[in-house]
Amino acid sequence: MGQQIDFIHLFHGMDERTNAEFFDYHKKHPEVYEKFKAKTMEAIERGFKNYGSKGIFELMRWESKGEKKSDGFKINNNFTPYYVRLFETHFPHYKGFFRKRKVKQEIG
């Protein structure tokens, strides 16, 4: 991934248990984020000004031929808000492409 991200700072204020689950999932399955970035860039290149992150995950799931992972899913979309925030960190000029709502796990 070239650029080191401070996950603790990036996900500050979100549920620590879910953060830990995401860190573990992301470490075990870095290909999920790579696919998320690729599909997002494809949507941008096609001219979309905004797109739904859940839609990106549904496309990824549809196209996935992989085996189910240990959590029972080929691609788990429980961490969609995390991938959006990670994408915006790597590509700040596309901040706002995904409209974000405060997630349940966010405190306050």
Biopython code that builds the backbone (N, CA, C, O; Angstrom):
import numpy as np
from Bio.PDB.StructureBuilder import StructureBuilder

atoms = [
    (1, "MET", "N", (0.825, -1.191, 0.000)),
    (1, "MET", "CA", (0.000, 0.000, 0.000)),
    (1, "MET", "C", (0.866, 1.250, 0.000)),
    (1, "MET", "O", (0.297, 2.342, -0.007)),
    (2, "GLY", "N", (2.135, 1.188, 0.007)),
    (2, "GLY", "CA", (3.018, 2.321, -0.149)),
    (2, "GLY", "C", (2.966, 3.340, 0.965)),
    (2, "GLY", "O", (4.003, 3.669, 1.541)),
    (3, "GLN", "N", (1.811, 3.842, 1.280)),
    (3, "GLN", "CA", (1.637, 4.904, 2.252)),
    (3, "GLN", "C", (1.082, 4.308, 3.543)),
    (3, "GLN", "O", (0.056, 3.627, 3.537)),
    (4, "GLN", "N", (1.779, 4.575, 4.652)),
    (4, "GLN", "CA", (1.335, 4.056, 5.941)),
    (4, "GLN", "C", (0.215, 4.934, 6.496)),
    (4, "GLN", "O", (0.351, 6.157, 6.535)),
    (5, "ILE", "N", (-0.857, 4.340, 6.913)),
    (5, "ILE", "CA", (-2.013, 5.057, 7.438)),
    (5, "ILE", "C", (-2.087, 4.839, 8.944)),
    (5, "ILE", "O", (-1.886, 3.729, 9.437)),
    (6, "ASP", "N", (-2.377, 5.908, 9.660)),
    (6, "ASP", "CA", (-2.583, 5.833, 11.101)),
    (6, "ASP", "C", (-4.049, 5.466, 11.343)),
    (6, "ASP", "O", (-4.905, 6.341, 11.469)),
    (7, "PHE", "N", (-4.328, 4.153, 11.408)),
    (7, "PHE", "CA", (-5.690, 3.678, 11.554)),
    (7, "PHE", "C", (-6.340, 4.209, 12.829)),
    (7, "PHE", "O", (-7.528, 4.532, 12.835)),
    (8, "ILE", "N", (-5.581, 4.297, 13.883)),
    (8, "ILE", "CA", (-6.148, 4.748, 15.157)),
    (8, "ILE", "C", (-6.697, 6.158, 15.018)),
    (8, "ILE", "O", (-7.787, 6.450, 15.510)),
    (9, "HIS", "N", (-5.953, 7.033, 14.353)),
    (9, "HIS", "CA", (-6.414, 8.406, 14.137)),
    (9, "HIS", "C", (-7.570, 8.441, 13.133)),
    (9, "HIS", "O", (-8.553, 9.154, 13.334)),
    (10, "LEU", "N", (-7.446, 7.674, 12.062)),
    (10, "LEU", "CA", (-8.449, 7.675, 11.005)),
    (10, "LEU", "C", (-9.827, 7.262, 11.514)),
    (10, "LEU", "O", (-10.839, 7.823, 11.094)),
    (11, "PHE", "N", (-9.869, 6.292, 12.406)),
    (11, "PHE", "CA", (-11.144, 5.776, 12.888)),
    (11, "PHE", "C", (-11.429, 6.201, 14.332)),
    (11, "PHE", "O", (-12.194, 5.545, 15.039)),
    (12, "HIS", "N", (-10.818, 7.288, 14.755)),
    (12, "HIS", "CA", (-11.049, 7.824, 16.099)),
    (12, "HIS", "C", (-12.538, 8.138, 16.272)),
    (12, "HIS", "O", (-13.164, 8.723, 15.388)),
    (13, "GLY", "N", (-13.083, 7.754, 17.390)),
    (13, "GLY", "CA", (-14.484, 8.022, 17.683)),
    (13, "GLY", "C", (-15.416, 6.908, 17.239)),
    (13, "GLY", "O", (-16.617, 6.958, 17.505)),
    (14, "MET", "N", (-14.873, 5.910, 16.568)),
    (14, "MET", "CA", (-15.694, 4.774, 16.160)),
    (14, "MET", "C", (-15.487, 3.647, 17.172)),
    (14, "MET", "O", (-14.496, 3.627, 17.901)),
    (15, "ASP", "N", (-16.411, 2.736, 17.205)),
    (15, "ASP", "CA", (-16.400, 1.636, 18.161)),
    (15, "ASP", "C", (-15.084, 0.851, 18.103)),
    (15, "ASP", "O", (-14.703, 0.348, 17.046)),
    (16, "GLU", "N", (-14.404, 0.751, 19.227)),
    (16, "GLU", "CA", (-13.089, 0.101, 19.259)),
    (16, "GLU", "C", (-13.153, -1.382, 18.888)),
    (16, "GLU", "O", (-12.231, -1.902, 18.260)),
    (17, "ARG", "N", (-14.207, -2.047, 19.262)),
    (17, "ARG", "CA", (-14.332, -3.481, 18.918)),
    (17, "ARG", "C", (-14.450, -3.651, 17.402)),
    (17, "ARG", "O", (-13.800, -4.515, 16.815)),
    (18, "THR", "N", (-15.279, -2.824, 16.780)),
    (18, "THR", "CA", (-15.442, -2.894, 15.329)),
    (18, "THR", "C", (-14.153, -2.470, 14.635)),
    (18, "THR", "O", (-13.782, -3.045, 13.612)),
    (19, "ASN", "N", (-13.470, -1.468, 15.182)),
    (19, "ASN", "CA", (-12.176, -1.061, 14.632)),
    (19, "ASN", "C", (-11.224, -2.250, 14.610)),
    (19, "ASN", "O", (-10.574, -2.514, 13.599)),
    (20, "ALA", "N", (-11.144, -2.961, 15.724)),
    (20, "ALA", "CA", (-10.244, -4.110, 15.818)),
    (20, "ALA", "C", (-10.636, -5.195, 14.818)),
    (20, "ALA", "O", (-9.771, -5.822, 14.206)),
    (21, "GLU", "N", (-11.931, -5.413, 14.655)),
    (21, "GLU", "CA", (-12.394, -6.407, 13.677)),
    (21, "GLU", "C", (-11.996, -5.981, 12.266)),
    (21, "GLU", "O", (-11.569, -6.812, 11.464)),
    (22, "PHE", "N", (-12.134, -4.677, 11.956)),
    (22, "PHE", "CA", (-11.733, -4.192, 10.641)),
    (22, "PHE", "C", (-10.231, -4.363, 10.424)),
    (22, "PHE", "O", (-9.804, -4.854, 9.379)),
    (23, "PHE", "N", (-9.426, -3.956, 11.416)),
    (23, "PHE", "CA", (-7.967, -4.070, 11.273)),
    (23, "PHE", "C", (-7.579, -5.503, 10.944)),
    (23, "PHE", "O", (-6.749, -5.746, 10.069)),
    (24, "ASP", "N", (-8.188, -6.454, 11.657)),
    (24, "ASP", "CA", (-7.893, -7.869, 11.441)),
    (24, "ASP", "C", (-8.317, -8.300, 10.036)),
    (24, "ASP", "O", (-7.556, -8.966, 9.334)),
    (25, "TYR", "N", (-9.524, -7.923, 9.629)),
    (25, "TYR", "CA", (-10.036, -8.279, 8.307)),
    (25, "TYR", "C", (-9.168, -7.671, 7.205)),
    (25, "TYR", "O", (-8.815, -8.347, 6.239)),
    (26, "HIS", "N", (-8.832, -6.405, 7.357)),
    (26, "HIS", "CA", (-8.028, -5.698, 6.349)),
    (26, "HIS", "C", (-6.635, -6.319, 6.221)),
    (26, "HIS", "O", (-6.103, -6.437, 5.117)),
    (27, "LYS", "N", (-6.061, -6.705, 7.328)),
    (27, "LYS", "CA", (-4.740, -7.339, 7.320)),
    (27, "LYS", "C", (-4.787, -8.697, 6.609)),
    (27, "LYS", "O", (-3.879, -9.042, 5.851)),
    (28, "LYS", "N", (-5.851, -9.458, 6.861)),
    (28, "LYS", "CA", (-5.983, -10.791, 6.265)),
    (28, "LYS", "C", (-6.411, -10.731, 4.799)),
    (28, "LYS", "O", (-6.101, -11.637, 4.026)),
    (29, "HIS", "N", (-7.118, -9.676, 4.417)),
    (29, "HIS", "CA", (-7.699, -9.601, 3.072)),
    (29, "HIS", "C", (-7.432, -8.243, 2.412)),
    (29, "HIS", "O", (-8.375, -7.509, 2.117)),
    (30, "PRO", "N", (-6.170, -7.905, 2.179)),
    (30, "PRO", "CA", (-5.868, -6.604, 1.561)),
    (30, "PRO", "C", (-6.438, -6.481, 0.147)),
    (30, "PRO", "O", (-6.600, -5.372, -0.364)),
    (31, "GLU", "N", (-6.740, -7.609, -0.478)),
    (31, "GLU", "CA", (-7.296, -7.578, -1.832)),
    (31, "GLU", "C", (-8.676, -6.925, -1.878)),
    (31, "GLU", "O", (-9.087, -6.419, -2.922)),
    (32, "VAL", "N", (-9.392, -6.933, -0.757)),
    (32, "VAL", "CA", (-10.721, -6.307, -0.725)),
    (32, "VAL", "C", (-10.584, -4.806, -0.961)),
    (32, "VAL", "O", (-11.329, -4.234, -1.756)),
    (33, "TYR", "N", (-9.635, -4.165, -0.274)),
    (33, "TYR", "CA", (-9.436, -2.729, -0.474)),
    (33, "TYR", "C", (-8.930, -2.440, -1.881)),
    (33, "TYR", "O", (-9.319, -1.438, -2.480)),
    (34, "GLU", "N", (-8.082, -3.290, -2.409)),
    (34, "GLU", "CA", (-7.579, -3.087, -3.767)),
    (34, "GLU", "C", (-8.740, -3.135, -4.770)),
    (34, "GLU", "O", (-8.795, -2.325, -5.696)),
    (35, "LYS", "N", (-9.653, -4.071, -4.588)),
    (35, "LYS", "CA", (-10.831, -4.157, -5.462)),
    (35, "LYS", "C", (-11.737, -2.941, -5.270)),
    (35, "LYS", "O", (-12.286, -2.405, -6.233)),
    (36, "PHE", "N", (-11.884, -2.514, -4.018)),
    (36, "PHE", "CA", (-12.717, -1.344, -3.720)),
    (36, "PHE", "C", (-12.153, -0.108, -4.426)),
    (36, "PHE", "O", (-12.898, 0.656, -5.040)),
    (37, "LYS", "N", (-10.836, 0.081, -4.334)),
    (37, "LYS", "CA", (-10.206, 1.222, -5.020)),
    (37, "LYS", "C", (-10.415, 1.128, -6.524)),
    (37, "LYS", "O", (-10.773, 2.120, -7.159)),
    (38, "ALA", "N", (-10.200, -0.039, -7.097)),
    (38, "ALA", "CA", (-10.321, -0.212, -8.546)),
    (38, "ALA", "C", (-11.745, 0.071, -9.020)),
    (38, "ALA", "O", (-11.937, 0.773, -10.012)),
    (39, "LYS", "N", (-12.734, -0.461, -8.327)),
    (39, "LYS", "CA", (-14.131, -0.243, -8.715)),
    (39, "LYS", "C", (-14.525, 1.218, -8.542)),
    (39, "LYS", "O", (-15.277, 1.763, -9.350)),
    (40, "THR", "N", (-14.022, 1.845, -7.496)),
    (40, "THR", "CA", (-14.315, 3.258, -7.277)),
    (40, "THR", "C", (-13.706, 4.101, -8.390)),
    (40, "THR", "O", (-14.361, 4.998, -8.921)),
    (41, "MET", "N", (-12.465, 3.817, -8.741)),
    (41, "MET", "CA", (-11.808, 4.554, -9.827)),
    (41, "MET", "C", (-12.534, 4.330, -11.150)),
    (41, "MET", "O", (-12.640, 5.243, -11.968)),
    (42, "GLU", "N", (-13.027, 3.128, -11.353)),
    (42, "GLU", "CA", (-13.786, 2.835, -12.571)),
    (42, "GLU", "C", (-15.049, 3.708, -12.635)),
    (42, "GLU", "O", (-15.380, 4.252, -13.688)),
    (43, "ALA", "N", (-15.743, 3.833, -11.509)),
    (43, "ALA", "CA", (-16.942, 4.668, -11.457)),
    (43, "ALA", "C", (-16.597, 6.131, -11.730)),
    (43, "ALA", "O", (-17.324, 6.824, -12.442)),
    (44, "ILE", "N", (-15.488, 6.592, -11.164)),
    (44, "ILE", "CA", (-15.049, 7.974, -11.378)),
    (44, "ILE", "C", (-14.716, 8.193, -12.849)),
    (44, "ILE", "O", (-15.115, 9.196, -13.440)),
    (45, "GLU", "N", (-13.986, 7.254, -13.433)),
    (45, "GLU", "CA", (-13.599, 7.357, -14.851)),
    (45, "GLU", "C", (-14.809, 7.318, -15.783)),
    (45, "GLU", "O", (-14.770, 7.874, -16.881)),
    (46, "ARG", "N", (-15.869, 6.667, -15.348)),
    (46, "ARG", "CA", (-17.095, 6.617, -16.155)),
    (46, "ARG", "C", (-17.908, 7.906, -16.035)),
    (46, "ARG", "O", (-18.925, 8.068, -16.710)),
    (47, "GLY", "N", (-17.459, 8.815, -15.180)),
    (47, "GLY", "CA", (-18.105, 10.112, -15.084)),
    (47, "GLY", "C", (-19.039, 10.307, -13.906)),
    (47, "GLY", "O", (-19.661, 11.363, -13.783)),
    (48, "PHE", "N", (-19.152, 9.318, -13.041)),
    (48, "PHE", "CA", (-20.002, 9.493, -11.859)),
    (48, "PHE", "C", (-19.394, 10.550, -10.941)),
    (48, "PHE", "O", (-18.191, 10.542, -10.679)),
    (49, "LYS", "N", (-20.232, 11.452, -10.459)),
    (49, "LYS", "CA", (-19.792, 12.470, -9.505)),
    (49, "LYS", "C", (-19.960, 11.968, -8.073)),
    (49, "LYS", "O", (-19.245, 12.396, -7.166)),
    (50, "ASN", "N", (-20.896, 11.070, -7.886)),
    (50, "ASN", "CA", (-21.140, 10.423, -6.594)),
    (50, "ASN", "C", (-21.542, 8.983, -6.878)),
    (50, "ASN", "O", (-22.064, 8.668, -7.947)),
    (51, "TYR", "N", (-21.292, 8.127, -5.914)),
    (51, "TYR", "CA", (-21.689, 6.730, -6.052)),
    (51, "TYR", "C", (-21.825, 6.150, -4.658)),
    (51, "TYR", "O", (-21.213, 6.649, -3.713)),
    (52, "GLY", "N", (-22.613, 5.114, -4.523)),
    (52, "GLY", "CA", (-22.811, 4.485, -3.226)),
    (52, "GLY", "C", (-21.749, 3.440, -2.936)),
    (52, "GLY", "O", (-21.473, 2.579, -3.771)),
    (53, "SER", "N", (-21.164, 3.513, -1.772)),
    (53, "SER", "CA", (-20.137, 2.544, -1.396)),
    (53, "SER", "C", (-20.721, 1.131, -1.302)),
    (53, "SER", "O", (-20.037, 0.157, -1.614)),
    (54, "LYS", "N", (-21.960, 1.020, -0.880)),
    (54, "LYS", "CA", (-22.595, -0.303, -0.835)),
    (54, "LYS", "C", (-22.743, -0.849, -2.258)),
    (54, "LYS", "O", (-22.613, -2.052, -2.482)),
    (55, "GLY", "N", (-23.016, 0.037, -3.213)),
    (55, "GLY", "CA", (-23.106, -0.376, -4.609)),
    (55, "GLY", "C", (-21.783, -0.920, -5.115)),
    (55, "GLY", "O", (-21.745, -1.903, -5.856)),
    (56, "ILE", "N", (-20.693, -0.271, -4.709)),
    (56, "ILE", "CA", (-19.356, -0.751, -5.082)),
    (56, "ILE", "C", (-19.156, -2.161, -4.542)),
    (56, "ILE", "O", (-18.665, -3.040, -5.250)),
    (57, "PHE", "N", (-19.535, -2.370, -3.296)),
    (57, "PHE", "CA", (-19.362, -3.695, -2.694)),
    (57, "PHE", "C", (-20.240, -4.743, -3.367)),
    (57, "PHE", "O", (-19.830, -5.895, -3.508)),
    (58, "GLU", "N", (-21.443, -4.355, -3.783)),
    (58, "GLU", "CA", (-22.306, -5.307, -4.486)),
    (58, "GLU", "C", (-21.691, -5.694, -5.825)),
    (58, "GLU", "O", (-21.743, -6.861, -6.213)),
    (59, "LEU", "N", (-21.110, -4.730, -6.536)),
    (59, "LEU", "CA", (-20.419, -5.039, -7.792)),
    (59, "LEU", "C", (-19.247, -5.990, -7.542)),
    (59, "LEU", "O", (-19.046, -6.950, -8.285)),
    (60, "MET", "N", (-18.484, -5.714, -6.495)),
    (60, "MET", "CA", (-17.346, -6.563, -6.156)),
    (60, "MET", "C", (-17.817, -7.985, -5.859)),
    (60, "MET", "O", (-17.219, -8.962, -6.309)),
    (61, "ARG", "N", (-18.885, -8.077, -5.102)),
    (61, "ARG", "CA", (-19.414, -9.395, -4.723)),
    (61, "ARG", "C", (-19.902, -10.143, -5.959)),
    (61, "ARG", "O", (-19.661, -11.342, -6.095)),
    (62, "TRP", "N", (-20.585, -9.443, -6.858)),
    (62, "TRP", "CA", (-21.109, -10.046, -8.078)),
    (62, "TRP", "C", (-19.984, -10.622, -8.938)),
    (62, "TRP", "O", (-20.097, -11.717, -9.489)),
    (63, "GLU", "N", (-18.893, -9.854, -9.037)),
    (63, "GLU", "CA", (-17.784, -10.257, -9.897)),
    (63, "GLU", "C", (-16.808, -11.214, -9.234)),
    (63, "GLU", "O", (-15.930, -11.764, -9.898)),
    (64, "SER", "N", (-16.951, -11.415, -7.949)),
    (64, "SER", "CA", (-16.004, -12.246, -7.211)),
    (64, "SER", "C", (-16.221, -13.721, -7.511)),
    (64, "SER", "O", (-17.339, -14.235, -7.461)),
    (65, "LYS", "N", (-15.132, -14.369, -7.818)),
    (65, "LYS", "CA", (-15.183, -15.809, -8.035)),
    (65, "LYS", "C", (-14.466, -16.542, -6.901)),
    (65, "LYS", "O", (-14.323, -17.764, -6.927)),
    (66, "GLY", "N", (-14.028, -15.788, -5.928)),
    (66, "GLY", "CA", (-13.217, -16.345, -4.857)),
    (66, "GLY", "C", (-13.994, -17.212, -3.888)),
    (66, "GLY", "O", (-15.224, -17.251, -3.888)),
    (67, "GLU", "N", (-13.249, -17.885, -3.086)),
    (67, "GLU", "CA", (-13.817, -18.714, -2.031)),
    (67, "GLU", "C", (-14.335, -17.835, -0.908)),
    (67, "GLU", "O", (-13.898, -16.697, -0.736)),
    (68, "LYS", "N", (-15.257, -18.370, -0.160)),
    (68, "LYS", "CA", (-15.731, -17.664, 1.021)),
    (68, "LYS", "C", (-14.595, -17.567, 2.021)),
    (68, "LYS", "O", (-13.796, -18.491, 2.174)),
    (69, "LYS", "N", (-14.539, -16.429, 2.697)),
    (69, "LYS", "CA", (-13.510, -16.205, 3.709)),
    (69, "LYS", "C", (-13.978, -16.778, 5.046)),
    (69, "LYS", "O", (-15.087, -17.303, 5.143)),
    (70, "SER", "N", (-13.170, -16.681, 6.034)),
    (70, "SER", "CA", (-13.468, -17.289, 7.334)),
    (70, "SER", "C", (-14.745, -16.738, 7.968)),
    (70, "SER", "O", (-15.337, -17.392, 8.827)),
    (71, "ASP", "N", (-15.177, -15.542, 7.557)),
    (71, "ASP", "CA", (-16.391, -14.965, 8.126)),
    (71, "ASP", "C", (-17.654, -15.431, 7.392)),
    (71, "ASP", "O", (-18.764, -15.025, 7.737)),
    (72, "GLY", "N", (-17.475, -16.289, 6.375)),
    (72, "GLY", "CA", (-18.614, -16.836, 5.656)),
    (72, "GLY", "C", (-19.014, -16.075, 4.409)),
    (72, "GLY", "O", (-19.946, -16.480, 3.715)),
    (73, "PHE", "N", (-18.331, -14.981, 4.109)),
    (73, "PHE", "CA", (-18.644, -14.165, 2.939)),
    (73, "PHE", "C", (-17.482, -14.168, 1.969)),
    (73, "PHE", "O", (-16.325, -14.298, 2.370)),
    (74, "LYS", "N", (-17.797, -14.023, 0.684)),
    (74, "LYS", "CA", (-16.729, -13.810, -0.289)),
    (74, "LYS", "C", (-16.145, -12.416, -0.050)),
    (74, "LYS", "O", (-14.928, -12.234, -0.012)),
    (75, "ILE", "N", (-17.022, -11.457, 0.106)),
    (75, "ILE", "CA", (-16.611, -10.085, 0.432)),
    (75, "ILE", "C", (-17.602, -9.552, 1.460)),
    (75, "ILE", "O", (-18.801, -9.478, 1.194)),
    (76, "ASN", "N", (-17.104, -9.188, 2.616)),
    (76, "ASN", "CA", (-17.933, -8.730, 3.716)),
    (76, "ASN", "C", (-18.101, -7.213, 3.619)),
    (76, "ASN", "O", (-17.115, -6.476, 3.652)),
    (77, "ASN", "N", (-19.352, -6.742, 3.498)),
    (77, "ASN", "CA", (-19.552, -5.303, 3.395)),
    (77, "ASN", "C", (-19.823, -4.631, 4.743)),
    (77, "ASN", "O", (-20.226, -3.468, 4.777)),
    (78, "ASN", "N", (-19.611, -5.331, 5.838)),
    (78, "ASN", "CA", (-19.791, -4.717, 7.156)),
    (78, "ASN", "C", (-18.824, -3.564, 7.390)),
    (78, "ASN", "O", (-19.080, -2.690, 8.218)),
    (79, "PHE", "N", (-17.723, -3.564, 6.665)),
    (79, "PHE", "CA", (-16.692, -2.560, 6.889)),
    (79, "PHE", "C", (-16.693, -1.470, 5.823)),
    (79, "PHE", "O", (-15.707, -0.749, 5.671)),
    (80, "THR", "N", (-17.790, -1.346, 5.089)),
    (80, "THR", "CA", (-17.874, -0.344, 4.030)),
    (80, "THR", "C", (-17.491, 1.053, 4.517)),
    (80, "THR", "O", (-16.719, 1.725, 3.832)),
    (81, "PRO", "N", (-17.988, 1.526, 5.664)),
    (81, "PRO", "CA", (-17.609, 2.872, 6.105)),
    (81, "PRO", "C", (-16.094, 3.021, 6.320)),
    (81, "PRO", "O", (-15.536, 4.102, 6.131)),
    (82, "TYR", "N", (-15.456, 1.946, 6.707)),
    (82, "TYR", "CA", (-14.006, 1.985, 6.916)),
    (82, "TYR", "C", (-13.277, 2.134, 5.587)),
    (82, "TYR", "O", (-12.326, 2.908, 5.474)),
    (83, "TYR", "N", (-13.729, 1.387, 4.580)),
    (83, "TYR", "CA", (-13.076, 1.472, 3.272)),
    (83, "TYR", "C", (-13.280, 2.847, 2.643)),
    (83, "TYR", "O", (-12.386, 3.346, 1.960)),
    (84, "VAL", "N", (-14.425, 3.459, 2.855)),
    (84, "VAL", "CA", (-14.661, 4.815, 2.349)),
    (84, "VAL", "C", (-13.673, 5.787, 2.981)),
    (84, "VAL", "O", (-13.062, 6.592, 2.280)),
    (85, "ARG", "N", (-13.514, 5.719, 4.283)),
    (85, "ARG", "CA", (-12.594, 6.626, 4.975)),
    (85, "ARG", "C", (-11.144, 6.366, 4.568)),
    (85, "ARG", "O", (-10.353, 7.302, 4.449)),
    (86, "LEU", "N", (-10.802, 5.117, 4.360)),
    (86, "LEU", "CA", (-9.463, 4.763, 3.904)),
    (86, "LEU", "C", (-9.228, 5.308, 2.494)),
    (86, "LEU", "O", (-8.167, 5.865, 2.210)),
    (87, "PHE", "N", (-10.212, 5.147, 1.618)),
    (87, "PHE", "CA", (-10.108, 5.660, 0.251)),
    (87, "PHE", "C", (-9.909, 7.178, 0.270)),
    (87, "PHE", "O", (-9.050, 7.701, -0.439)),
    (88, "GLU", "N", (-10.689, 7.871, 1.068)),
    (88, "GLU", "CA", (-10.573, 9.334, 1.133)),
    (88, "GLU", "C", (-9.226, 9.780, 1.681)),
    (88, "GLU", "O", (-8.748, 10.865, 1.349)),
    (89, "THR", "N", (-8.622, 8.968, 2.502)),
    (89, "THR", "CA", (-7.296, 9.283, 3.019)),
    (89, "THR", "C", (-6.253, 9.139, 1.918)),
    (89, "THR", "O", (-5.350, 9.968, 1.797)),
    (90, "HIS", "N", (-6.378, 8.096, 1.125)),
    (90, "HIS", "CA", (-5.436, 7.875, 0.023)),
    (90, "HIS", "C", (-5.675, 8.821, -1.149)),
    (90, "HIS", "O", (-4.738, 9.177, -1.863)),
    (91, "PHE", "N", (-6.922, 9.226, -1.347)),
    (91, "PHE", "CA", (-7.292, 10.065, -2.486)),
    (91, "PHE", "C", (-8.126, 11.256, -2.006)),
    (91, "PHE", "O", (-9.322, 11.327, -2.290)),
    (92, "PRO", "N", (-7.506, 12.185, -1.284)),
    (92, "PRO", "CA", (-8.275, 13.295, -0.697)),
    (92, "PRO", "C", (-8.989, 14.163, -1.736)),
    (92, "PRO", "O", (-9.986, 14.810, -1.413)),
    (93, "HIS", "N", (-8.501, 14.186, -2.961)),
    (93, "HIS", "CA", (-9.160, 14.987, -4.000)),
    (93, "HIS", "C", (-10.503, 14.383, -4.423)),
    (93, "HIS", "O", (-11.270, 15.032, -5.134)),
    (94, "TYR", "N", (-10.796, 13.151, -3.996)),
    (94, "TYR", "CA", (-12.093, 12.543, -4.276)),
    (94, "TYR", "C", (-12.987, 12.524, -3.030)),
    (94, "TYR", "O", (-14.026, 11.863, -3.014)),
    (95, "LYS", "N", (-12.582, 13.241, -2.006)),
    (95, "LYS", "CA", (-13.417, 13.312, -0.800)),
    (95, "LYS", "C", (-14.774, 13.891, -1.198)),
    (95, "LYS", "O", (-14.844, 14.917, -1.874)),
    (96, "GLY", "N", (-15.824, 13.243, -0.785)),
    (96, "GLY", "CA", (-17.164, 13.657, -1.146)),
    (96, "GLY", "C", (-17.769, 12.816, -2.266)),
    (96, "GLY", "O", (-18.967, 12.908, -2.532)),
    (97, "PHE", "N", (-16.944, 11.993, -2.925)),
    (97, "PHE", "CA", (-17.478, 11.101, -3.954)),
    (97, "PHE", "C", (-18.510, 10.172, -3.321)),
    (97, "PHE", "O", (-19.572, 9.917, -3.887)),
    (98, "PHE", "N", (-18.172, 9.677, -2.142)),
    (98, "PHE", "CA", (-19.117, 8.890, -1.357)),
    (98, "PHE", "C", (-19.728, 9.817, -0.322)),
    (98, "PHE", "O", (-19.014, 10.473, 0.436)),
    (99, "ARG", "N", (-21.029, 9.869, -0.294)),
    (99, "ARG", "CA", (-21.699, 10.653, 0.750)),
    (99, "ARG", "C", (-21.732, 9.798, 2.001)),
    (99, "ARG", "O", (-22.212, 8.664, 1.989)),
    (100, "LYS", "N", (-21.213, 10.362, 3.079)),
    (100, "LYS", "CA", (-21.113, 9.591, 4.316)),
    (100, "LYS", "C", (-22.167, 10.050, 5.312)),
    (100, "LYS", "O", (-22.516, 11.227, 5.407)),
    (101, "ARG", "N", (-22.644, 9.081, 6.030)),
    (101, "ARG", "CA", (-23.476, 9.354, 7.187)),
    (101, "ARG", "C", (-22.685, 8.918, 8.397)),
    (101, "ARG", "O", (-21.751, 8.125, 8.285)),
    (102, "LYS", "N", (-23.048, 9.421, 9.527)),
    (102, "LYS", "CA", (-22.422, 8.950, 10.753)),
    (102, "LYS", "C", (-22.846, 7.500, 10.938)),
    (102, "LYS", "O", (-24.035, 7.185, 10.899)),
    (103, "VAL", "N", (-21.874, 6.621, 11.138)),
    (103, "VAL", "CA", (-22.202, 5.216, 11.306)),
    (103, "VAL", "C", (-22.570, 4.927, 12.749)),
    (103, "VAL", "O", (-22.187, 5.654, 13.665)),
    (104, "LYS", "N", (-23.323, 3.847, 12.933)),
    (104, "LYS", "CA", (-23.771, 3.483, 14.280)),
    (104, "LYS", "C", (-22.629, 3.388, 15.261)),
    (104, "LYS", "O", (-22.772, 3.718, 16.438)),
    (105, "GLN", "N", (-21.465, 2.923, 14.754)),
    (105, "GLN", "CA", (-20.333, 2.708, 15.647)),
    (105, "GLN", "C", (-19.690, 4.008, 16.108)),
    (105, "GLN", "O", (-18.947, 4.012, 17.089)),
    (106, "GLU", "N", (-19.966, 5.132, 15.405)),
    (106, "GLU", "CA", (-19.346, 6.391, 15.790)),
    (106, "GLU", "C", (-19.974, 6.903, 17.073)),
    (106, "GLU", "O", (-21.194, 6.913, 17.231)),
    (107, "ILE", "N", (-19.142, 7.313, 17.953)),
    (107, "ILE", "CA", (-19.575, 7.765, 19.272)),
    (107, "ILE", "C", (-19.844, 9.262, 19.215)),
    (107, "ILE", "O", (-19.076, 10.017, 18.617)),
    (108, "GLY", "N", (-20.935, 9.685, 19.838)),
    (108, "GLY", "CA", (-21.230, 11.108, 19.955)),
    (108, "GLY", "C", (-22.049, 11.618, 18.925)),
    (108, "GLY", "O", (-22.364, 12.807, 18.918)),
]
sb = StructureBuilder()
sb.init_structure("model")
sb.init_model(0)
sb.init_chain("A")
sb.init_seg("    ")
for serial, (resi, resn, name, xyz) in enumerate(atoms, 1):
    if name == "N":
        sb.init_residue(resn, " ", resi, " ")
    sb.init_atom(name, np.array(xyz, "f"), 0.0, 1.0, " ", f" {name:<3s}", serial, name[0])
structure = sb.get_structure()
